[in-house]
């Protein structure tokens, strides 16, 4: 009875799109880069890595906008 009820109340969700999976992989790679840069910043100082930080922020913003756009497109 429990399994039957659980199946009846289950809501089927769409799997993530290939674009979303790609964005998640990109963000994961960026997160690894941020950790490495943070470690180096503690050693060499912020000024040495300021441009890399701005590049990462720009790339993260681009990926977030891409995900938002794909999300809006899939709702239509």
PDB file of N, CA, C, O and CB in Angstrom:
ATOM      1  N   UNK A   1       0.836  -1.199   0.000  1.00  0.00           N
ATOM      2  CA  UNK A   1       0.000   0.000   0.000  1.00  0.00           C
ATOM      3  C   UNK A   1       0.877   1.258   0.000  1.00  0.00           C
ATOM      4  O   UNK A   1       0.597   2.224  -0.710  1.00  0.00           O
ATOM      5  CB  UNK A   1      -0.949   0.001   1.226  1.00  0.00           C
ATOM      6  N   UNK A   2       1.935   1.229   0.803  1.00  0.00           N
ATOM      7  CA  UNK A   2       2.827   2.391   0.876  1.00  0.00           C
ATOM      8  C   UNK A   2       3.442   2.697  -0.494  1.00  0.00           C
ATOM      9  O   UNK A   2       3.449   3.850  -0.928  1.00  0.00           O
ATOM     10  CB  UNK A   2       3.943   2.147   1.916  1.00  0.00           C
ATOM     11  N   UNK A   3       3.959   1.664  -1.178  1.00  0.00           N
ATOM     12  CA  UNK A   3       4.593   1.863  -2.485  1.00  0.00           C
ATOM     13  C   UNK A   3       3.587   2.386  -3.500  1.00  0.00           C
ATOM     14  O   UNK A   3       3.901   3.264  -4.304  1.00  0.00           O
ATOM     15  CB  UNK A   3       5.216   0.551  -2.989  1.00  0.00           C
ATOM     16  N   UNK A   4       2.390   1.847  -3.457  1.00  0.00           N
ATOM     17  CA  UNK A   4       1.347   2.304  -4.377  1.00  0.00           C
ATOM     18  C   UNK A   4       1.045   3.785  -4.139  1.00  0.00           C
ATOM     19  O   UNK A   4       0.973   4.565  -5.088  1.00  0.00           O
ATOM     20  CB  UNK A   4       0.060   1.457  -4.209  1.00  0.00           C
ATOM     21  N   UNK A   5       0.870   4.167  -2.890  1.00  0.00           N
ATOM     22  CA  UNK A   5       0.557   5.551  -2.549  1.00  0.00           C
ATOM     23  C   UNK A   5       1.724   6.478  -2.911  1.00  0.00           C
ATOM     24  O   UNK A   5       1.512   7.582  -3.414  1.00  0.00           O
ATOM     25  CB  UNK A   5       0.224   5.670  -1.049  1.00  0.00           C
ATOM     26  N   UNK A   6       2.941   6.028  -2.655  1.00  0.00           N
ATOM     27  CA  UNK A   6       4.115   6.837  -2.978  1.00  0.00           C
ATOM     28  C   UNK A   6       4.208   7.064  -4.484  1.00  0.00           C
ATOM     29  O   UNK A   6       4.542   8.163  -4.929  1.00  0.00           O
ATOM     30  CB  UNK A   6       5.399   6.160  -2.458  1.00  0.00           C
ATOM     31  N   UNK A   7       3.912   6.025  -5.271  1.00  0.00           N
ATOM     32  CA  UNK A   7       3.949   6.160  -6.722  1.00  0.00           C
ATOM     33  C   UNK A   7       2.838   7.076  -7.223  1.00  0.00           C
ATOM     34  O   UNK A   7       3.041   7.832  -8.173  1.00  0.00           O
ATOM     35  CB  UNK A   7       3.836   4.792  -7.383  1.00  0.00           C
ATOM     36  N   UNK A   8       1.702   7.020  -6.615  1.00  0.00           N
ATOM     37  CA  UNK A   8       0.577   7.847  -7.041  1.00  0.00           C
ATOM     38  C   UNK A   8       0.815   9.325  -6.717  1.00  0.00           C
ATOM     39  O   UNK A   8       0.366  10.201  -7.455  1.00  0.00           O
ATOM     40  CB  UNK A   8      -0.714   7.365  -6.373  1.00  0.00           C
ATOM     41  N   UNK A   9       1.514   9.599  -5.626  1.00  0.00           N
ATOM     42  CA  UNK A   9       1.787  10.978  -5.221  1.00  0.00           C
ATOM     43  C   UNK A   9       3.068  11.529  -5.840  1.00  0.00           C
ATOM     44  O   UNK A   9       3.403  12.696  -5.641  1.00  0.00           O
ATOM     45  CB  UNK A   9       1.877  11.062  -3.715  1.00  0.00           C
ATOM     46  N   UNK A  10       3.776  10.700  -6.580  1.00  0.00           N
ATOM     47  CA  UNK A  10       5.056  11.088  -7.167  1.00  0.00           C
ATOM     48  C   UNK A  10       4.839  12.102  -8.285  1.00  0.00           C
ATOM     49  O   UNK A  10       3.893  11.994  -9.065  1.00  0.00           O
ATOM     50  CB  UNK A  10       5.807   9.851  -7.701  1.00  0.00           C
ATOM     51  N   UNK A  11       5.716  13.072  -8.347  1.00  0.00           N
ATOM     52  CA  UNK A  11       5.655  14.077  -9.403  1.00  0.00           C
ATOM     53  C   UNK A  11       6.858  13.876 -10.320  1.00  0.00           C
ATOM     54  O   UNK A  11       8.000  13.866  -9.860  1.00  0.00           O
ATOM     55  CB  UNK A  11       5.630  15.529  -8.809  1.00  0.00           C
ATOM     56  N   UNK A  12       6.602  13.718 -11.608  1.00  0.00           N
ATOM     57  CA  UNK A  12       7.670  13.491 -12.577  1.00  0.00           C
ATOM     58  C   UNK A  12       8.244  14.838 -12.992  1.00  0.00           C
ATOM     59  O   UNK A  12       7.516  15.750 -13.384  1.00  0.00           O
ATOM     60  CB  UNK A  12       7.149  12.699 -13.818  1.00  0.00           C
ATOM     61  N   UNK A  13       9.553  14.940 -12.898  1.00  0.00           N
ATOM     62  CA  UNK A  13      10.234  16.184 -13.255  1.00  0.00           C
ATOM     63  C   UNK A  13      11.067  15.955 -14.506  1.00  0.00           C
ATOM     64  O   UNK A  13      11.530  14.845 -14.770  1.00  0.00           O
ATOM     65  CB  UNK A  13      11.125  16.691 -12.087  1.00  0.00           C
ATOM     66  N   UNK A  14      11.251  17.025 -15.272  1.00  0.00           N
ATOM     67  CA  UNK A  14      12.075  16.966 -16.461  1.00  0.00           C
ATOM     68  C   UNK A  14      13.533  16.800 -16.056  1.00  0.00           C
ATOM     69  O   UNK A  14      14.005  17.437 -15.114  1.00  0.00           O
ATOM     70  CB  UNK A  14      11.883  18.228 -17.327  1.00  0.00           C
ATOM     71  N   UNK A  15      14.242  15.932 -16.785  1.00  0.00           N
ATOM     72  CA  UNK A  15      15.668  15.806 -16.557  1.00  0.00           C
ATOM     73  C   UNK A  15      16.334  17.102 -16.981  1.00  0.00           C
ATOM     74  O   UNK A  15      15.786  17.869 -17.773  1.00  0.00           O
ATOM     75  CB  UNK A  15      16.258  14.594 -17.325  1.00  0.00           C
ATOM     76  N   UNK A  16      17.520  17.336 -16.444  1.00  0.00           N
ATOM     77  CA  UNK A  16      18.195  18.567 -16.833  1.00  0.00           C
ATOM     78  C   UNK A  16      18.623  18.466 -18.294  1.00  0.00           C
ATOM     79  O   UNK A  16      18.969  17.392 -18.788  1.00  0.00           O
ATOM     80  CB  UNK A  16      19.417  18.844 -15.918  1.00  0.00           C
ATOM     81  N   UNK A  17      18.592  19.582 -18.951  1.00  0.00           N
ATOM     82  CA  UNK A  17      18.939  19.637 -20.369  1.00  0.00           C
ATOM     83  C   UNK A  17      20.451  19.485 -20.537  1.00  0.00           C
ATOM     84  O   UNK A  17      21.207  19.704 -19.591  1.00  0.00           O
ATOM     85  CB  UNK A  17      18.449  20.965 -21.004  1.00  0.00           C
ATOM     86  N   UNK A  18      20.886  19.112 -21.732  1.00  0.00           N
ATOM     87  CA  UNK A  18      22.338  19.032 -21.980  1.00  0.00           C
ATOM     88  C   UNK A  18      23.033  20.381 -21.750  1.00  0.00           C
ATOM     89  O   UNK A  18      24.175  20.428 -21.293  1.00  0.00           O
ATOM     90  CB  UNK A  18      22.603  18.552 -23.419  1.00  0.00           C
ATOM     91  N   UNK A  19      22.332  21.477 -22.071  1.00  0.00           N
ATOM     92  CA  UNK A  19      22.914  22.799 -21.848  1.00  0.00           C
ATOM     93  C   UNK A  19      23.108  23.067 -20.358  1.00  0.00           C
ATOM     94  O   UNK A  19      24.123  23.627 -19.943  1.00  0.00           O
ATOM     95  CB  UNK A  19      22.026  23.884 -22.468  1.00  0.00           C
ATOM     96  N   UNK A  20      22.116  22.659 -19.556  1.00  0.00           N
ATOM     97  CA  UNK A  20      22.214  22.850 -18.105  1.00  0.00           C
ATOM     98  C   UNK A  20      23.332  21.975 -17.532  1.00  0.00           C
ATOM     99  O   UNK A  20      24.080  22.420 -16.662  1.00  0.00           O
ATOM    100  CB  UNK A  20      20.861  22.519 -17.415  1.00  0.00           C
ATOM    101  N   UNK A  21      23.448  20.750 -18.009  1.00  0.00           N
ATOM    102  CA  UNK A  21      24.515  19.862 -17.550  1.00  0.00           C
ATOM    103  C   UNK A  21      25.881  20.458 -17.892  1.00  0.00           C
ATOM    104  O   UNK A  21      26.809  20.395 -17.086  1.00  0.00           O
ATOM    105  CB  UNK A  21      24.365  18.457 -18.183  1.00  0.00           C
ATOM    106  N   UNK A  22      25.999  21.031 -19.079  1.00  0.00           N
ATOM    107  CA  UNK A  22      27.244  21.672 -19.482  1.00  0.00           C
ATOM    108  C   UNK A  22      27.557  22.865 -18.587  1.00  0.00           C
ATOM    109  O   UNK A  22      28.702  23.061 -18.180  1.00  0.00           O
ATOM    110  CB  UNK A  22      27.168  22.113 -20.943  1.00  0.00           C
ATOM    111  N   UNK A  23      26.534  23.659 -18.286  1.00  0.00           N
ATOM    112  CA  UNK A  23      26.731  24.823 -17.405  1.00  0.00           C
ATOM    113  C   UNK A  23      27.175  24.381 -16.010  1.00  0.00           C
ATOM    114  O   UNK A  23      28.027  25.022 -15.395  1.00  0.00           O
ATOM    115  CB  UNK A  23      25.430  25.656 -17.306  1.00  0.00           C
ATOM    116  N   UNK A  24      26.600  23.293 -15.518  1.00  0.00           N
ATOM    117  CA  UNK A  24      26.983  22.782 -14.192  1.00  0.00           C
ATOM    118  C   UNK A  24      28.440  22.328 -14.206  1.00  0.00           C
ATOM    119  O   UNK A  24      29.178  22.590 -13.256  1.00  0.00           O
ATOM    120  CB  UNK A  24      26.059  21.607 -13.764  1.00  0.00           C
ATOM    121  N   UNK A  25      28.860  21.652 -15.274  1.00  0.00           N
ATOM    122  CA  UNK A  25      30.268  21.236 -15.385  1.00  0.00           C
ATOM    123  C   UNK A  25      31.186  22.455 -15.443  1.00  0.00           C
ATOM    124  O   UNK A  25      32.242  22.477 -14.811  1.00  0.00           O
ATOM    125  CB  UNK A  25      30.477  20.352 -16.639  1.00  0.00           C
ATOM    126  N   UNK A  26      30.771  23.475 -16.214  1.00  0.00           N
ATOM    127  CA  UNK A  26      31.579  24.698 -16.306  1.00  0.00           C
ATOM    128  C   UNK A  26      31.725  25.354 -14.942  1.00  0.00           C
ATOM    129  O   UNK A  26      32.824  25.758 -14.559  1.00  0.00           O
ATOM    130  CB  UNK A  26      30.951  25.687 -17.302  1.00  0.00           C
ATOM    131  N   UNK A  27      30.629  25.462 -14.212  1.00  0.00           N
ATOM    132  CA  UNK A  27      30.684  26.084 -12.887  1.00  0.00           C
ATOM    133  C   UNK A  27      31.533  25.268 -11.920  1.00  0.00           C
ATOM    134  O   UNK A  27      32.228  25.831 -11.074  1.00  0.00           O
ATOM    135  CB  UNK A  27      29.277  26.252 -12.323  1.00  0.00           C
ATOM    136  N   UNK A  28      31.480  23.962 -12.041  1.00  0.00           N
ATOM    137  CA  UNK A  28      32.305  23.109 -11.192  1.00  0.00           C
ATOM    138  C   UNK A  28      33.789  23.350 -11.468  1.00  0.00           C
ATOM    139  O   UNK A  28      34.592  23.436 -10.540  1.00  0.00           O
ATOM    140  CB  UNK A  28      31.953  21.627 -11.413  1.00  0.00           C
ATOM    141  N   UNK A  29      34.143  23.456 -12.737  1.00  0.00           N
ATOM    142  CA  UNK A  29      35.528  23.752 -13.092  1.00  0.00           C
ATOM    143  C   UNK A  29      35.968  25.115 -12.595  1.00  0.00           C
ATOM    144  O   UNK A  29      37.093  25.282 -12.124  1.00  0.00           O
ATOM    145  CB  UNK A  29      35.711  23.675 -14.586  1.00  0.00           C
ATOM    146  N   UNK A  30      35.071  26.091 -12.702  1.00  0.00           N
ATOM    147  CA  UNK A  30      35.382  27.435 -12.216  1.00  0.00           C
ATOM    148  C   UNK A  30      35.568  27.414 -10.703  1.00  0.00           C
ATOM    149  O   UNK A  30      36.454  28.088 -10.178  1.00  0.00           O
ATOM    150  CB  UNK A  30      34.267  28.432 -12.608  1.00  0.00           C
ATOM    151  N   UNK A  31      34.740  26.647 -10.001  1.00  0.00           N
ATOM    152  CA  UNK A  31      34.867  26.554  -8.542  1.00  0.00           C
ATOM    153  C   UNK A  31      36.244  26.005  -8.167  1.00  0.00           C
ATOM    154  O   UNK A  31      36.864  26.481  -7.217  1.00  0.00           O
ATOM    155  CB  UNK A  31      33.750  25.655  -7.949  1.00  0.00           C
ATOM    156  N   UNK A  32      36.717  25.016  -8.905  1.00  0.00           N
ATOM    157  CA  UNK A  32      38.060  24.487  -8.642  1.00  0.00           C
ATOM    158  C   UNK A  32      39.119  25.558  -8.877  1.00  0.00           C
ATOM    159  O   UNK A  32      40.066  25.674  -8.100  1.00  0.00           O
ATOM    160  CB  UNK A  32      38.343  23.261  -9.531  1.00  0.00           C
ATOM    161  N   UNK A  33      38.965  26.342  -9.945  1.00  0.00           N
ATOM    162  CA  UNK A  33      39.913  27.419 -10.222  1.00  0.00           C
ATOM    163  C   UNK A  33      39.898  28.466  -9.114  1.00  0.00           C
ATOM    164  O   UNK A  33      40.949  28.963  -8.710  1.00  0.00           O
ATOM    165  CB  UNK A  33      39.595  28.075 -11.565  1.00  0.00           C
ATOM    166  N   UNK A  34      38.721  28.797  -8.630  1.00  0.00           N
ATOM    167  CA  UNK A  34      38.601  29.792  -7.551  1.00  0.00           C
ATOM    168  C   UNK A  34      39.324  29.292  -6.302  1.00  0.00           C
ATOM    169  O   UNK A  34      40.010  30.067  -5.637  1.00  0.00           O
ATOM    170  CB  UNK A  34      37.103  30.086  -7.229  1.00  0.00           C
ATOM    171  N   UNK A  35      39.181  28.023  -5.980  1.00  0.00           N
ATOM    172  CA  UNK A  35      39.880  27.473  -4.810  1.00  0.00           C
ATOM    173  C   UNK A  35      41.389  27.571  -4.977  1.00  0.00           C
ATOM    174  O   UNK A  35      42.097  27.920  -4.033  1.00  0.00           O
ATOM    175  CB  UNK A  35      39.475  26.009  -4.579  1.00  0.00           C
ATOM    176  N   UNK A  36      41.883  27.269  -6.166  1.00  0.00           N
ATOM    177  CA  UNK A  36      43.324  27.357  -6.412  1.00  0.00           C
ATOM    178  C   UNK A  36      43.809  28.800  -6.325  1.00  0.00           C
ATOM    179  O   UNK A  36      44.866  29.071  -5.754  1.00  0.00           O
ATOM    180  CB  UNK A  36      43.668  26.771  -7.785  1.00  0.00           C
ATOM    181  N   UNK A  37      43.036  29.724  -6.893  1.00  0.00           N
ATOM    182  CA  UNK A  37      43.414  31.139  -6.844  1.00  0.00           C
ATOM    183  C   UNK A  37      43.392  31.648  -5.402  1.00  0.00           C
ATOM    184  O   UNK A  37      44.284  32.389  -4.989  1.00  0.00           O
ATOM    185  CB  UNK A  37      42.467  31.986  -7.728  1.00  0.00           C
ATOM    186  N   UNK A  38      42.375  31.252  -4.641  1.00  0.00           N
ATOM    187  CA  UNK A  38      42.303  31.682  -3.235  1.00  0.00           C
ATOM    188  C   UNK A  38      43.532  31.214  -2.469  1.00  0.00           C
ATOM    189  O   UNK A  38      44.092  31.960  -1.666  1.00  0.00           O
ATOM    190  CB  UNK A  38      41.021  31.141  -2.563  1.00  0.00           C
ATOM    191  N   UNK A  39      43.942  29.994  -2.716  1.00  0.00           N
ATOM    192  CA  UNK A  39      45.141  29.474  -2.044  1.00  0.00           C
ATOM    193  C   UNK A  39      46.375  30.290  -2.435  1.00  0.00           C
ATOM    194  O   UNK A  39      47.190  30.632  -1.578  1.00  0.00           O
ATOM    195  CB  UNK A  39      45.356  27.981  -2.396  1.00  0.00           C
ATOM    196  N   UNK A  40      46.513  30.603  -3.725  1.00  0.00           N
ATOM    197  CA  UNK A  40      47.655  31.386  -4.187  1.00  0.00           C
ATOM    198  C   UNK A  40      47.594  32.824  -3.689  1.00  0.00           C
ATOM    199  O   UNK A  40      48.629  33.435  -3.420  1.00  0.00           O
ATOM    200  CB  UNK A  40      47.723  31.369  -5.704  1.00  0.00           C
ATOM    201  N   UNK A  41      46.382  33.368  -3.566  1.00  0.00           N
ATOM    202  CA  UNK A  41      46.239  34.742  -3.063  1.00  0.00           C
ATOM    203  C   UNK A  41      46.729  34.851  -1.629  1.00  0.00           C
ATOM    204  O   UNK A  41      47.300  35.870  -1.239  1.00  0.00           O
ATOM    205  CB  UNK A  41      44.777  35.199  -3.151  1.00  0.00           C
ATOM    206  N   UNK A  42      46.506  33.804  -0.843  1.00  0.00           N
ATOM    207  CA  UNK A  42      46.994  33.824   0.536  1.00  0.00           C
ATOM    208  C   UNK A  42      48.521  33.850   0.559  1.00  0.00           C
ATOM    209  O   UNK A  42      49.130  34.388   1.485  1.00  0.00           O
ATOM    210  CB  UNK A  42      46.466  32.600   1.316  1.00  0.00           C
ATOM    211  N   UNK A  43      49.126  33.267  -0.464  1.00  0.00           N
ATOM    212  CA  UNK A  43      50.585  33.224  -0.522  1.00  0.00           C
ATOM    213  C   UNK A  43      51.177  34.494  -1.129  1.00  0.00           C
ATOM    214  O   UNK A  43      52.125  35.065  -0.588  1.00  0.00           O
ATOM    215  CB  UNK A  43      51.035  32.017  -1.321  1.00  0.00           C
ATOM    216  N   UNK A  44      50.604  34.939  -2.273  1.00  0.00           N
ATOM    217  CA  UNK A  44      51.217  36.030  -3.042  1.00  0.00           C
ATOM    218  C   UNK A  44      50.493  37.368  -2.947  1.00  0.00           C
ATOM    219  O   UNK A  44      51.038  38.385  -3.376  1.00  0.00           O
ATOM    220  CB  UNK A  44      51.296  35.637  -4.469  1.00  0.00           C
ATOM    221  N   UNK A  45      49.295  37.396  -2.403  1.00  0.00           N
ATOM    222  CA  UNK A  45      48.535  38.640  -2.281  1.00  0.00           C
ATOM    223  C   UNK A  45      47.493  38.800  -3.377  1.00  0.00           C
ATOM    224  O   UNK A  45      47.600  38.200  -4.447  1.00  0.00           O
ATOM    225  CB  UNK A  45      49.473  39.820  -2.305  1.00  0.00           C
ATOM    226  N   UNK A  46      46.500  39.606  -3.099  1.00  0.00           N
ATOM    227  CA  UNK A  46      45.371  39.807  -4.004  1.00  0.00           C
ATOM    228  C   UNK A  46      45.772  40.468  -5.312  1.00  0.00           C
ATOM    229  O   UNK A  46      45.279  40.085  -6.373  1.00  0.00           O
ATOM    230  CB  UNK A  46      44.318  40.635  -3.329  1.00  0.00           C
ATOM    231  N   UNK A  47      46.635  41.426  -5.255  1.00  0.00           N
ATOM    232  CA  UNK A  47      46.965  42.209  -6.450  1.00  0.00           C
ATOM    233  C   UNK A  47      47.479  41.329  -7.589  1.00  0.00           C
ATOM    234  O   UNK A  47      47.214  41.616  -8.756  1.00  0.00           O
ATOM    235  CB  UNK A  47      48.007  43.268  -6.109  1.00  0.00           C
ATOM    236  N   UNK A  48      48.196  40.283  -7.270  1.00  0.00           N
ATOM    237  CA  UNK A  48      48.764  39.402  -8.293  1.00  0.00           C
ATOM    238  C   UNK A  48      47.684  38.647  -9.069  1.00  0.00           C
ATOM    239  O   UNK A  48      47.936  38.199 -10.187  1.00  0.00           O
ATOM    240  CB  UNK A  48      49.721  38.410  -7.650  1.00  0.00           C
ATOM    241  N   UNK A  49      46.491  38.498  -8.497  1.00  0.00           N
ATOM    242  CA  UNK A  49      45.440  37.681  -9.110  1.00  0.00           C
ATOM    243  C   UNK A  49      44.155  38.444  -9.389  1.00  0.00           C
ATOM    244  O   UNK A  49      43.125  37.848  -9.703  1.00  0.00           O
ATOM    245  CB  UNK A  49      45.132  36.517  -8.229  1.00  0.00           C
ATOM    246  N   UNK A  50      44.222  39.772  -9.271  1.00  0.00           N
ATOM    247  CA  UNK A  50      43.015  40.583  -9.443  1.00  0.00           C
ATOM    248  C   UNK A  50      42.379  40.372 -10.820  1.00  0.00           C
ATOM    249  O   UNK A  50      41.161  40.208 -10.903  1.00  0.00           O
ATOM    250  CB  UNK A  50      43.347  42.064  -9.246  1.00  0.00           C
ATOM    251  N   UNK A  51      43.154  40.371 -11.885  1.00  0.00           N
ATOM    252  CA  UNK A  51      42.603  40.219 -13.235  1.00  0.00           C
ATOM    253  C   UNK A  51      41.960  38.850 -13.418  1.00  0.00           C
ATOM    254  O   UNK A  51      40.911  38.743 -14.053  1.00  0.00           O
ATOM    255  CB  UNK A  51      43.699  40.425 -14.286  1.00  0.00           C
ATOM    256  N   UNK A  52      42.573  37.800 -12.870  1.00  0.00           N
ATOM    257  CA  UNK A  52      41.965  36.472 -12.943  1.00  0.00           C
ATOM    258  C   UNK A  52      40.620  36.450 -12.231  1.00  0.00           C
ATOM    259  O   UNK A  52      39.678  35.810 -12.699  1.00  0.00           O
ATOM    260  CB  UNK A  52      42.899  35.420 -12.337  1.00  0.00           C
ATOM    261  N   UNK A  53      40.527  37.142 -11.108  1.00  0.00           N
ATOM    262  CA  UNK A  53      39.264  37.193 -10.355  1.00  0.00           C
ATOM    263  C   UNK A  53      38.180  37.872 -11.186  1.00  0.00           C
ATOM    264  O   UNK A  53      37.041  37.405 -11.224  1.00  0.00           O
ATOM    265  CB  UNK A  53      39.456  37.942  -9.010  1.00  0.00           C
ATOM    266  N   UNK A  54      38.528  38.971 -11.850  1.00  0.00           N
ATOM    267  CA  UNK A  54      37.542  39.657 -12.692  1.00  0.00           C
ATOM    268  C   UNK A  54      37.107  38.776 -13.864  1.00  0.00           C
ATOM    269  O   UNK A  54      35.935  38.782 -14.242  1.00  0.00           O
ATOM    270  CB  UNK A  54      38.118  40.982 -13.216  1.00  0.00           C
ATOM    271  N   UNK A  55      38.041  38.024 -14.436  1.00  0.00           N
ATOM    272  CA  UNK A  55      37.703  37.117 -15.538  1.00  0.00           C
ATOM    273  C   UNK A  55      36.750  36.022 -15.067  1.00  0.00           C
ATOM    274  O   UNK A  55      35.804  35.675 -15.774  1.00  0.00           O
ATOM    275  CB  UNK A  55      38.979  36.490 -16.131  1.00  0.00           C
ATOM    276  N   UNK A  56      36.990  35.488 -13.900  1.00  0.00           N
ATOM    277  CA  UNK A  56      36.123  34.438 -13.359  1.00  0.00           C
ATOM    278  C   UNK A  56      34.731  34.985 -13.083  1.00  0.00           C
ATOM    279  O   UNK A  56      33.734  34.327 -13.380  1.00  0.00           O
ATOM    280  CB  UNK A  56      36.725  33.845 -12.072  1.00  0.00           C
ATOM    281  N   UNK A  57      34.659  36.183 -12.519  1.00  0.00           N
ATOM    282  CA  UNK A  57      33.352  36.796 -12.247  1.00  0.00           C
ATOM    283  C   UNK A  57      32.589  36.986 -13.543  1.00  0.00           C
ATOM    284  O   UNK A  57      31.386  36.732 -13.603  1.00  0.00           O
ATOM    285  CB  UNK A  57      33.515  38.151 -11.519  1.00  0.00           C
ATOM    286  N   UNK A  58      33.275  37.429 -14.573  1.00  0.00           N
ATOM    287  CA  UNK A  58      32.643  37.625 -15.876  1.00  0.00           C
ATOM    288  C   UNK A  58      32.126  36.306 -16.441  1.00  0.00           C
ATOM    289  O   UNK A  58      31.011  36.250 -16.959  1.00  0.00           O
ATOM    290  CB  UNK A  58      33.629  38.264 -16.856  1.00  0.00           C
ATOM    291  N   UNK A  59      32.918  35.258 -16.347  1.00  0.00           N
ATOM    292  CA  UNK A  59      32.522  33.943 -16.879  1.00  0.00           C
ATOM    293  C   UNK A  59      31.345  33.361 -16.093  1.00  0.00           C
ATOM    294  O   UNK A  59      30.428  32.791 -16.684  1.00  0.00           O
ATOM    295  CB  UNK A  59      33.717  32.964 -16.838  1.00  0.00           C
ATOM    296  N   UNK A  60      31.366  33.501 -14.779  1.00  0.00           N
ATOM    297  CA  UNK A  60      30.246  33.018 -13.959  1.00  0.00           C
ATOM    298  C   UNK A  60      28.974  33.771 -14.328  1.00  0.00           C
ATOM    299  O   UNK A  60      27.912  33.159 -14.443  1.00  0.00           O
ATOM    300  CB  UNK A  60      30.554  33.186 -12.445  1.00  0.00           C
ATOM    301  N   UNK A  61      29.060  35.066 -14.512  1.00  0.00           N
ATOM    302  CA  UNK A  61      27.897  35.858 -14.914  1.00  0.00           C
ATOM    303  C   UNK A  61      27.356  35.401 -16.262  1.00  0.00           C
ATOM    304  O   UNK A  61      26.143  35.316 -16.454  1.00  0.00           O
ATOM    305  CB  UNK A  61      28.258  37.342 -14.972  1.00  0.00           C
ATOM    306  N   UNK A  62      28.260  35.106 -17.197  1.00  0.00           N
ATOM    307  CA  UNK A  62      27.840  34.632 -18.514  1.00  0.00           C
ATOM    308  C   UNK A  62      27.090  33.300 -18.399  1.00  0.00           C
ATOM    309  O   UNK A  62      26.050  33.116 -19.031  1.00  0.00           O
ATOM    310  CB  UNK A  62      29.062  34.479 -19.441  1.00  0.00           C
ATOM    311  N   UNK A  63      27.614  32.382 -17.600  1.00  0.00           N
ATOM    312  CA  UNK A  63      26.975  31.071 -17.442  1.00  0.00           C
ATOM    313  C   UNK A  63      25.622  31.214 -16.761  1.00  0.00           C
ATOM    314  O   UNK A  63      24.659  30.557 -17.157  1.00  0.00           O
ATOM    315  CB  UNK A  63      27.876  30.121 -16.634  1.00  0.00           C
ATOM    316  N   UNK A  64      25.538  32.063 -15.745  1.00  0.00           N
ATOM    317  CA  UNK A  64      24.260  32.278 -15.057  1.00  0.00           C
ATOM    318  C   UNK A  64      23.229  32.829 -16.018  1.00  0.00           C
ATOM    319  O   UNK A  64      22.083  32.380 -16.014  1.00  0.00           O
ATOM    320  CB  UNK A  64      24.432  33.231 -13.865  1.00  0.00           C
ATOM    321  N   UNK A  65      23.612  33.795 -16.845  1.00  0.00           N
ATOM    322  CA  UNK A  65      22.683  34.347 -17.832  1.00  0.00           C
ATOM    323  C   UNK A  65      22.265  33.293 -18.850  1.00  0.00           C
ATOM    324  O   UNK A  65      21.109  33.254 -19.270  1.00  0.00           O
ATOM    325  CB  UNK A  65      23.314  35.541 -18.547  1.00  0.00           C
ATOM    326  N   UNK A  66      23.207  32.440 -19.245  1.00  0.00           N
ATOM    327  CA  UNK A  66      22.889  31.356 -20.179  1.00  0.00           C
ATOM    328  C   UNK A  66      21.866  30.410 -19.563  1.00  0.00           C
ATOM    329  O   UNK A  66      20.907  30.016 -20.227  1.00  0.00           O
ATOM    330  CB  UNK A  66      24.165  30.581 -20.571  1.00  0.00           C
ATOM    331  N   UNK A  67      22.064  30.046 -18.309  1.00  0.00           N
ATOM    332  CA  UNK A  67      21.131  29.147 -17.617  1.00  0.00           C
ATOM    333  C   UNK A  67      19.766  29.802 -17.482  1.00  0.00           C
ATOM    334  O   UNK A  67      18.741  29.155 -17.697  1.00  0.00           O
ATOM    335  CB  UNK A  67      21.674  28.759 -16.226  1.00  0.00           C
ATOM    336  N   UNK A  68      19.745  31.087 -17.124  1.00  0.00           N
ATOM    337  CA  UNK A  68      18.472  31.803 -17.018  1.00  0.00           C
ATOM    338  C   UNK A  68      17.738  31.805 -18.352  1.00  0.00           C
ATOM    339  O   UNK A  68      16.535  31.550 -18.403  1.00  0.00           O
ATOM    340  CB  UNK A  68      18.702  33.244 -16.541  1.00  0.00           C
ATOM    341  N   UNK A  69      18.459  32.091 -19.428  1.00  0.00           N
ATOM    342  CA  UNK A  69      17.835  32.127 -20.750  1.00  0.00           C
ATOM    343  C   UNK A  69      17.315  30.758 -21.156  1.00  0.00           C
ATOM    344  O   UNK A  69      16.220  30.655 -21.709  1.00  0.00           O
ATOM    345  CB  UNK A  69      18.825  32.634 -21.789  1.00  0.00           C
ATOM    346  N   UNK A  70      18.077  29.708 -20.894  1.00  0.00           N
ATOM    347  CA  UNK A  70      17.633  28.353 -21.211  1.00  0.00           C
ATOM    348  C   UNK A  70      16.437  27.963 -20.358  1.00  0.00           C
ATOM    349  O   UNK A  70      15.540  27.259 -20.822  1.00  0.00           O
ATOM    350  CB  UNK A  70      18.774  27.351 -21.010  1.00  0.00           C
ATOM    351  N   UNK A  71      16.424  28.417 -19.117  1.00  0.00           N
ATOM    352  CA  UNK A  71      15.314  28.119 -18.224  1.00  0.00           C
ATOM    353  C   UNK A  71      14.028  28.771 -18.716  1.00  0.00           C
ATOM    354  O   UNK A  71      12.964  28.152 -18.699  1.00  0.00           O
ATOM    355  CB  UNK A  71      15.632  28.585 -16.806  1.00  0.00           C
ATOM    356  N   UNK A  72      14.132  30.018 -19.153  1.00  0.00           N
ATOM    357  CA  UNK A  72      12.944  30.725 -19.664  1.00  0.00           C
ATOM    358  C   UNK A  72      12.455  30.096 -20.955  1.00  0.00           C
ATOM    359  O   UNK A  72      11.249  29.989 -21.176  1.00  0.00           O
ATOM    360  CB  UNK A  72      13.253  32.215 -19.892  1.00  0.00           C
ATOM    361  N   UNK A  73      13.394  29.674 -21.823  1.00  0.00           N
ATOM    362  CA  UNK A  73      13.027  29.048 -23.094  1.00  0.00           C
ATOM    363  C   UNK A  73      12.298  27.727 -22.879  1.00  0.00           C
ATOM    364  O   UNK A  73      11.369  27.407 -23.620  1.00  0.00           O
ATOM    365  CB  UNK A  73      14.270  28.821 -23.948  1.00  0.00           C
ATOM    366  N   UNK A  74      12.712  26.955 -21.868  1.00  0.00           N
ATOM    367  CA  UNK A  74      12.095  25.643 -21.650  1.00  0.00           C
ATOM    368  C   UNK A  74      10.711  25.739 -21.041  1.00  0.00           C
ATOM    369  O   UNK A  74       9.947  24.776 -21.103  1.00  0.00           O
ATOM    370  CB  UNK A  74      12.969  24.802 -20.765  1.00  0.00           C
ATOM    371  N   UNK A  75      10.365  26.889 -20.446  1.00  0.00           N
ATOM    372  CA  UNK A  75       9.040  27.049 -19.836  1.00  0.00           C
ATOM    373  C   UNK A  75       7.977  27.387 -20.874  1.00  0.00           C
ATOM    374  O   UNK A  75       6.787  27.201 -20.616  1.00  0.00           O
ATOM    375  CB  UNK A  75       9.080  28.137 -18.768  1.00  0.00           C
ATOM    376  N   UNK A  76       8.385  27.883 -22.050  1.00  0.00           N
ATOM    377  CA  UNK A  76       7.427  28.275 -23.084  1.00  0.00           C
ATOM    378  C   UNK A  76       6.860  27.085 -23.819  1.00  0.00           C
ATOM    379  O   UNK A  76       6.039  27.250 -24.721  1.00  0.00           O
ATOM    380  CB  UNK A  76       8.074  29.210 -24.069  1.00  0.00           C
TER     381      UNK A  76
END
